Amino acid sequence: MMSKRAIVQIGTEKTGSTTIQHFLATNRASLRANGFQYPSFCGAMNHTGLAAYAMAPGRHDSLRTPFGYDGPNGVPAMRERMRIAAASELSADLTAIFCSEHCHGRLVDVAEVATLRDFLVDLFDDVEISVYIRRQDQLAVSLHSTRLKSGGTGTTILPKSGPGEPYFDYDRMLGFWETCFGRDKVHVRLFDRRELTGGDVVSDFVAAWGLAGATPYASVPNQNEALSPLALEFLRRVNQQTVPADDMPADDLRGFLCARLSALFPGRGVRPARAEAEAFYARFRASNEAVRARHFPDRPSLFDEDFSSYPEEGDPSDFALDDFAAVAAALHAAATRENWRLEAEVAIRDARLQLLRDRPAEAERAIARALRWRPRHAEAHRVAAEIHLRHGRKAEALAAAGRAVEYRPDWHEHWHFLGIVRRRCGDLDGAAEAQQRTLALAPDHLGARNELAQVAAASERRQAPSNPSLGASA
């Protein structure tokens, strides 16, 4: 039986697709409750299988490998496997949502888009295409960062691309999809925080496609954030020297490095000179005007044409050795902190294991190790409080439970345990307050409700007058 409707988010690249994918994958259960489905037959997170299916048989692309591509002769079998998987997973009662920026970056002509259309129309009664576009110079700047994060070593920010190349020529690229699905089925939105509902792409996507429902969604952080010029140049030079380790591929080594650099050196990428950005954008003026006339007839221009965010001269790349040394020092410090955190986690697990084995002395030694590695580790103080409580050291248990809450006030279990310790120490008002904080963070927490009942019973016993003496017999 056919599924009634599909929404296909095709990118474009560098318009928040990864963040949308993380949101959709994280909220699969909530989406289903609200009448939507984020399938996994074509990719658990990024639906790269759509592009893998649609590319011409002779195109060799690593994107196809996970789907069993073994050369042009194997394409029919690969596609048949995907059709079977799709029919098995898709539900006729739910609107399917697909998301992959590779539909923009990998499908390079109308024939490939038509192949994807033929696949989808066999599964759905109605297919609608969602696409975000951003100003071409901004796309190129972001793409340069991505290439360096993927192992690139080039220094060119603005490519020589011109009109006619579908990656930057939105008129031609959108023409593929309009030809295959119909112009009224291709919904174009501008990737500009000032234009997006709520100022971010996830809120905009949810609003544009009516995804909100009775079941709320969990938020996700933005993905693929840009790096500072110094961090990108550091990464570029490291890429030149990176070779695969015996037990770790180069991509994995680079992934750890990029994650650390993103946390330590966020920025907005390497910018070219203002005049260069304006000249690059001008190559696509006619293409942009055609898109504006079709999809945004009320706008004076397709994009905001303010280039004041670019410097007169491009961002520097000739950093001094001391600059790179500062990056290396920050990375080393972060790696050391992470090692200490892992050592503390191991010691905490050891302490918990010793408690389960009823070996409080061994547990105490283990938690002491954890606190040497990470003195402000909230969970370590929580376990330390439990150990103190088992030894009958109520004052020490109360202090340790308080530190757990101080170092991580957003975790309801720390408040819950603090309430338990306070009750056992006789502080009934403090115990009630801690359990109320627990319920504020986790309204369905049964343990907190049970504790509040115990606190109320203890308060009643404390306030009840003692039984009058029966007196001595006359």
C-alpha positions as CSV (number, residue, x, y, z in Angstrom):
1,M,0.0,0.0,0.0
2,M,1.3,3.4,-0.9
3,S,2.4,5.9,1.7
4,K,0.4,9.1,1.2
5,R,3.1,11.8,1.3
6,A,6.9,12.4,1.4
7,I,8.9,15.5,2.2
8,V,12.4,15.4,0.6
9,Q,14.8,17.9,2.0
10,I,17.6,18.1,-0.6
11,G,19.9,20.6,1.0
12,T,21.6,22.6,-0.5
13,E,24.9,21.8,1.0
14,K,26.1,24.1,3.8
15,T,22.5,25.2,4.7
16,G,22.1,23.4,8.1
17,S,21.2,19.9,6.7
18,T,23.4,18.1,9.2
19,T,21.6,19.9,12.1
20,I,18.2,19.0,10.6
21,Q,19.3,15.4,10.3
22,H,20.4,15.3,13.9
23,F,17.1,16.8,14.9
24,L,15.0,14.3,12.9
25,A,17.0,11.3,13.9
26,T,17.0,12.3,17.6
27,N,13.2,12.8,17.5
28,R,12.2,9.7,15.5
29,A,9.7,8.6,18.3
30,S,8.2,12.0,18.7
31,L,7.9,12.5,15.0
32,R,6.0,9.2,14.7
33,A,3.7,10.2,17.5
34,N,3.0,13.4,15.6
35,G,2.3,11.6,12.3
36,F,5.7,11.6,10.6
37,Q,8.4,9.1,9.9
38,Y,12.2,9.6,9.5
39,P,13.2,6.3,7.7
40,S,16.5,4.6,8.1
41,F,16.6,2.2,5.1
42,C,18.6,4.9,3.1
43,G,20.7,6.0,6.1
44,A,20.4,6.2,9.8
45,M,21.2,9.9,10.0
46,N,21.9,11.3,6.5
47,H,19.8,9.7,3.8
48,T,22.8,9.3,1.5
49,G,21.1,6.3,0.0
50,L,18.9,8.6,-2.1
51,A,21.9,9.9,-4.0
52,A,23.5,6.5,-4.1
53,Y,20.4,5.1,-5.8
54,A,20.0,7.9,-8.3
55,M,23.5,8.5,-9.5
56,A,24.2,7.1,-13.0
57,P,25.4,3.5,-13.0
58,G,28.9,4.3,-14.2
59,R,29.6,6.9,-11.5
60,H,32.0,5.6,-8.8
61,D,31.5,7.3,-5.5
62,S,32.4,6.3,-2.0
63,L,28.9,7.4,-1.0
64,R,27.5,4.2,-2.7
65,T,29.8,1.7,-0.9
66,P,27.6,1.2,2.2
67,F,24.7,0.3,0.0
68,G,26.5,-2.5,-1.7
69,Y,27.7,-0.8,-4.9
70,D,30.3,-3.0,-6.6
71,G,30.4,-1.4,-10.0
72,P,28.0,-0.5,-12.8
73,N,26.7,-4.1,-13.3
74,G,25.7,-4.2,-9.6
75,V,23.5,-1.1,-9.7
76,P,20.2,-2.9,-10.5
77,A,20.7,-5.2,-7.6
78,M,21.6,-2.3,-5.3
79,R,18.5,-0.4,-6.3
80,E,16.3,-3.5,-5.9
81,R,17.6,-4.0,-2.3
82,M,16.7,-0.4,-1.5
83,R,13.2,-0.7,-3.0
84,I,12.5,-3.8,-0.9
85,A,13.9,-2.1,2.3
86,A,11.8,1.0,1.6
87,A,8.6,-1.0,1.1
88,S,9.3,-2.9,4.3
89,E,9.9,0.1,6.5
90,L,7.6,2.9,5.2
91,S,4.2,3.3,6.8
92,A,1.2,4.4,4.8
93,D,-0.2,6.2,7.9
94,L,2.8,8.5,8.3
95,T,4.3,11.3,6.2
96,A,7.9,10.3,5.4
97,I,10.6,12.9,5.8
98,F,13.9,12.4,3.9
99,C,17.0,14.6,4.3
100,S,20.3,14.6,2.4
101,E,22.3,17.5,1.1
102,H,23.9,15.0,-1.3
103,C,20.8,15.2,-3.4
104,H,22.2,18.7,-4.3
105,G,25.9,18.0,-4.3
106,R,25.9,14.6,-6.1
107,L,23.0,14.6,-8.5
108,V,24.4,16.6,-11.4
109,D,21.8,16.3,-14.2
110,V,18.1,16.0,-14.8
111,A,18.4,12.3,-15.7
112,E,19.7,11.4,-12.2
113,V,17.0,13.5,-10.5
114,A,14.5,11.7,-12.7
115,T,15.8,8.3,-11.4
116,L,15.2,9.4,-7.9
117,R,11.7,10.6,-8.8
118,D,10.9,7.2,-10.3
119,F,11.9,5.6,-7.1
120,L,9.9,7.9,-4.9
121,V,6.7,8.0,-7.0
122,D,6.4,4.2,-6.7
123,L,6.3,4.6,-3.0
124,F,4.3,7.8,-2.4
125,D,1.2,9.5,-3.7
126,D,2.6,12.9,-3.2
127,V,6.3,14.0,-3.1
128,E,7.3,17.5,-2.1
129,I,10.8,18.9,-2.4
130,S,12.2,21.2,0.3
131,V,15.4,23.1,-0.4
132,Y,17.3,25.9,1.3
133,I,19.6,28.1,-0.7
134,R,22.2,30.6,0.5
135,R,24.2,33.3,-1.3
136,Q,26.9,31.7,-3.4
137,D,29.9,33.5,-1.9
138,Q,28.8,32.4,1.6
139,L,28.3,28.9,0.3
140,A,31.8,28.9,-1.1
141,V,33.3,30.1,2.2
142,S,31.5,27.5,4.2
143,L,32.5,24.8,1.7
144,H,36.2,25.7,2.0
145,S,36.0,25.0,5.7
146,T,34.3,21.7,5.1
147,R,36.9,20.6,2.6
148,L,39.7,21.3,5.2
149,K,37.7,19.4,7.8
150,S,37.6,16.5,5.4
151,G,41.3,16.4,4.8
152,G,41.8,19.1,2.2
153,T,45.0,21.1,1.8
154,G,44.0,23.7,-0.7
155,T,44.0,27.5,-0.1
156,T,41.5,28.5,-2.7
157,I,38.3,29.8,-1.1
158,L,36.3,31.0,-4.1
159,P,36.4,28.4,-7.0
160,K,36.4,29.2,-10.7
161,S,32.8,28.0,-11.0
162,G,30.5,30.0,-13.1
163,P,27.0,30.0,-14.5
164,G,25.8,26.6,-15.6
165,E,27.4,24.5,-12.9
166,P,24.5,23.2,-10.9
167,Y,26.3,23.3,-7.5
168,F,26.2,27.2,-7.5
169,D,23.8,27.9,-10.3
170,Y,20.5,27.6,-8.5
171,D,18.4,28.3,-11.6
172,R,19.8,25.2,-13.3
173,M,19.9,23.0,-10.2
174,L,16.3,23.9,-9.3
175,G,15.3,23.4,-12.9
176,F,16.2,19.7,-12.6
177,W,13.8,19.2,-9.7
178,E,11.0,21.4,-11.2
179,T,11.2,19.4,-14.4
180,C,10.9,16.1,-12.6
181,F,8.5,16.9,-9.8
182,G,6.7,20.0,-11.0
183,R,7.4,23.6,-10.1
184,D,4.6,23.7,-7.5
185,K,6.2,20.8,-5.6
186,V,9.6,22.5,-5.2
187,H,9.6,24.7,-2.1
188,V,12.5,27.1,-1.9
189,R,13.6,28.9,1.3
190,L,16.4,31.2,2.0
191,F,19.1,30.2,4.4
192,D,19.6,33.5,6.2
193,R,19.0,33.8,10.0
194,R,17.1,37.0,9.4
195,E,14.7,35.1,7.1
196,L,14.4,31.8,9.2
197,T,11.5,31.3,11.6
198,G,13.0,31.5,15.1
199,G,16.3,32.4,13.6
200,D,17.5,28.9,13.1
201,V,17.0,26.2,10.4
202,V,15.4,23.6,12.6
203,S,12.7,25.9,13.9
204,D,12.1,27.1,10.3
205,F,11.9,23.5,8.9
206,V,9.4,22.5,11.7
207,A,7.3,25.5,11.0
208,A,7.4,25.3,7.2
209,W,6.3,21.7,7.1
210,G,3.9,21.7,10.1
211,L,5.8,19.2,12.1
212,A,4.7,20.5,15.5
213,G,2.3,18.3,17.3
214,A,1.1,17.2,20.7
215,T,4.4,15.4,21.4
216,P,7.3,17.9,22.0
217,Y,10.7,17.5,20.3
218,A,14.1,17.4,21.9
219,S,16.4,20.2,20.8
220,V,19.8,19.6,19.3
221,P,22.9,21.8,19.0
222,N,24.0,23.2,15.7
223,Q,26.3,20.9,13.8
224,N,29.4,21.6,11.6
225,E,30.1,25.0,13.1
226,A,32.8,27.0,11.4
227,L,36.4,27.5,12.8
228,S,38.5,30.6,13.1
229,P,41.0,31.4,10.4
230,L,43.9,30.3,12.7
231,A,42.3,27.0,13.5
232,L,41.6,26.3,9.8
233,E,45.2,27.1,8.7
234,F,46.5,24.9,11.5
235,L,44.2,22.1,10.3
236,R,45.2,22.6,6.7
237,R,48.9,22.2,7.6
238,V,48.1,19.2,9.9
239,N,46.3,17.6,6.9
240,Q,49.5,17.8,4.9
241,Q,51.3,15.7,7.6
242,T,48.5,13.3,8.6
243,V,49.0,9.6,7.7
244,P,46.8,6.7,8.8
245,A,47.9,5.0,12.0
246,D,48.1,1.2,12.1
247,D,44.9,1.0,14.1
248,M,43.1,4.2,13.2
249,P,42.1,5.6,9.7
250,A,43.1,9.2,8.9
251,D,39.5,10.2,8.8
252,D,39.0,9.1,12.5
253,L,42.2,10.9,13.5
254,R,41.0,14.1,11.8
255,G,37.5,13.8,13.3
256,F,38.8,14.0,16.9
257,L,41.0,17.0,15.9
258,C,38.1,18.8,14.2
259,A,35.9,18.3,17.2
260,R,38.5,19.8,19.5
261,L,39.2,22.7,17.3
262,S,35.5,23.5,16.9
263,A,35.1,23.6,20.7
264,L,38.3,25.7,21.3
265,F,38.4,28.0,18.2
266,P,34.9,28.7,16.8
267,G,34.7,31.3,14.1
268,R,33.2,32.1,10.7
269,G,35.8,30.5,8.5
270,V,38.4,32.2,6.2
271,R,36.9,35.1,4.4
272,P,38.2,36.4,1.0
273,A,38.6,40.1,0.3
274,R,35.3,41.9,-0.1
275,A,35.8,42.7,-3.8
276,E,36.6,39.1,-4.6
277,A,33.4,37.9,-2.8
278,E,31.3,40.5,-4.8
279,A,32.9,39.4,-8.1
280,F,32.2,35.8,-7.4
281,Y,28.6,36.5,-6.5
282,A,28.1,38.6,-9.6
283,R,28.7,35.5,-11.8
284,F,25.4,34.2,-10.7
285,R,23.3,37.3,-10.8
286,A,21.3,36.3,-13.9
287,S,20.7,32.8,-12.4
288,N,19.6,34.3,-9.1
289,E,17.2,36.7,-10.8
290,A,15.5,33.8,-12.6
291,V,15.0,32.0,-9.3
292,R,13.7,35.2,-7.7
293,A,11.2,35.7,-10.5
294,R,9.8,32.2,-10.1
295,H,9.9,31.7,-6.3
296,F,10.2,35.1,-4.7
297,P,8.5,37.6,-7.0
298,D,7.9,40.1,-4.2
299,R,11.5,40.4,-3.3
300,P,13.7,43.1,-4.9
301,S,16.6,40.7,-5.1
302,L,16.9,37.0,-4.3
303,F,19.6,37.6,-1.6
304,D,20.6,40.4,0.7
305,E,23.5,42.0,-1.2
306,D,25.3,43.5,1.8
307,F,29.0,42.5,1.7
308,S,30.1,44.6,4.6
309,S,31.0,41.5,6.7
310,Y,34.0,40.8,4.5
311,P,37.3,42.5,5.2
312,E,38.9,44.9,2.6
313,E,41.7,42.3,2.4
314,G,41.2,38.6,2.9
315,D,41.7,37.0,6.3
316,P,45.4,36.3,6.9
317,S,46.9,32.9,6.5
318,D,50.5,33.7,7.3
319,F,50.4,33.0,11.0
320,A,53.5,32.9,13.1
321,L,55.0,29.8,14.7
322,D,53.9,31.1,18.1
323,D,50.3,31.2,16.9
324,F,50.4,27.5,15.9
325,A,52.1,26.7,19.2
326,A,49.2,28.4,21.0
327,V,46.7,26.1,19.2
328,A,48.8,23.0,20.0
329,A,49.0,24.0,23.6
330,A,45.2,24.5,23.8
331,L,44.7,21.1,22.2
332,H,47.2,19.5,24.5
333,A,45.4,21.0,27.6
334,A,42.0,19.8,26.3
335,A,43.3,16.3,25.6
336,T,44.8,16.2,29.1
337,R,41.5,17.3,30.7
338,E,39.7,14.6,28.7
339,N,42.2,11.9,29.9
340,W,41.7,13.0,33.5
341,R,37.9,12.9,32.9
342,L,38.1,9.3,31.6
343,E,40.4,8.2,34.5
344,A,37.8,9.7,36.9
345,E,35.0,7.9,35.1
346,V,36.8,4.6,35.4
347,A,37.4,5.1,39.1
348,I,33.8,6.0,39.6
349,R,32.7,2.8,37.9
350,D,35.1,0.9,40.1
351,A,33.7,2.5,43.2
352,R,30.2,1.6,42.2
353,L,31.2,-2.0,41.6
354,Q,32.9,-2.2,45.0
355,L,29.7,-0.9,46.6
356,L,27.7,-3.5,44.9
357,R,30.1,-6.1,46.2
358,D,29.6,-4.6,49.7
359,R,33.3,-3.5,49.9
360,P,32.9,0.1,51.2
361,A,36.6,0.5,52.0
362,E,37.7,-0.4,48.4
363,A,34.9,1.8,47.1
364,E,36.3,4.7,49.2
365,R,39.8,4.3,47.8
366,A,38.4,4.2,44.3
367,I,36.4,7.4,44.7
368,A,39.4,9.1,46.3
369,R,41.2,8.4,43.0
370,A,38.3,9.8,41.0
371,L,38.4,13.0,43.0
372,R,42.1,13.4,42.6
373,W,41.6,13.3,38.8
374,R,38.5,15.5,38.8
375,P,37.9,17.4,42.1
376,R,34.8,19.0,40.7
377,H,33.2,15.9,39.2
378,A,29.6,15.9,40.4
379,E,29.0,12.2,40.1
380,A,32.2,11.4,42.0
381,H,30.9,13.5,44.9
382,R,27.5,11.8,44.6
383,V,29.1,8.4,45.0
384,A,31.3,9.7,47.8
385,A,28.2,10.8,49.7
386,E,26.7,7.3,49.4
387,I,30.0,5.8,50.8
388,H,30.0,8.3,53.7
389,L,26.3,7.4,54.4
390,R,27.2,3.7,54.5
391,H,29.9,4.4,57.0
392,G,27.5,6.4,59.2
393,R,29.3,9.7,58.5
394,K,26.2,11.8,58.0
395,A,27.8,15.2,58.0
396,E,30.4,14.2,55.4
397,A,27.6,12.6,53.3
398,L,25.6,15.8,53.5
399,A,28.5,17.9,52.4
400,A,29.4,15.6,49.5
401,A,25.8,15.4,48.2
402,G,25.7,19.2,48.4
403,R,28.8,19.5,46.2
404,A,27.2,17.1,43.7
405,V,24.3,19.5,43.3
406,E,26.6,22.6,43.3
407,Y,28.7,21.2,40.4
408,R,25.7,19.9,38.4
409,P,22.5,21.6,39.4
410,D,20.7,20.6,36.3
411,W,20.7,16.8,37.1
412,H,17.6,15.7,39.0
413,E,19.2,12.6,40.5
414,H,21.7,14.7,42.5
415,W,18.8,16.7,44.0
416,H,16.9,13.5,44.7
417,F,19.9,12.0,46.6
418,L,20.6,15.2,48.4
419,G,17.0,15.1,49.6
420,I,17.4,11.5,50.9
421,V,20.6,12.5,52.8
422,R,18.9,15.6,54.3
423,R,15.9,13.5,55.5
424,R,18.3,11.0,57.1
425,C,20.1,13.9,58.8
426,G,16.8,15.2,60.2
427,D,16.5,18.2,57.9
428,L,12.9,17.7,56.8
429,D,12.4,21.1,55.3
430,G,15.6,20.8,53.3
431,A,14.7,17.3,52.2
432,A,11.3,18.5,50.9
433,E,12.9,21.4,49.1
434,A,15.4,19.1,47.4
435,Q,12.7,16.7,46.2
436,Q,10.7,19.6,44.9
437,R,13.7,20.7,42.9
438,T,13.9,17.1,41.6
439,L,10.3,17.2,40.4
440,A,10.9,20.6,38.7
441,L,13.5,18.9,36.6
442,A,11.8,15.5,36.2
443,P,8.1,15.9,36.9
444,D,7.4,12.1,36.7
445,H,10.1,11.1,39.2
446,L,8.4,8.5,41.4
447,G,11.3,8.3,43.9
448,A,11.0,12.0,44.6
449,R,7.2,11.7,45.2
450,N,7.8,8.7,47.6
451,E,10.4,10.7,49.4
452,L,8.0,13.6,49.8
453,A,5.5,11.2,51.3
454,Q,8.1,10.0,53.8
455,V,9.1,13.6,54.7
456,A,5.4,14.5,55.2
457,A,4.9,11.4,57.5
458,A,8.0,12.3,59.5
459,S,6.9,15.9,59.9
460,E,3.5,14.7,61.2
461,R,5.2,12.4,63.7
462,R,7.5,15.2,64.9
463,Q,4.6,17.6,65.4
464,A,2.2,15.2,67.1
465,P,2.0,15.6,70.9
466,S,3.4,12.8,72.9
467,N,0.8,10.4,74.5
468,P,-0.2,11.6,78.0
469,S,1.0,9.5,80.8
470,L,-1.6,7.1,82.2
471,G,-0.2,7.8,85.7
472,A,0.3,5.4,88.6
473,S,-2.6,3.4,90.0
474,A,-4.3,4.8,93.1
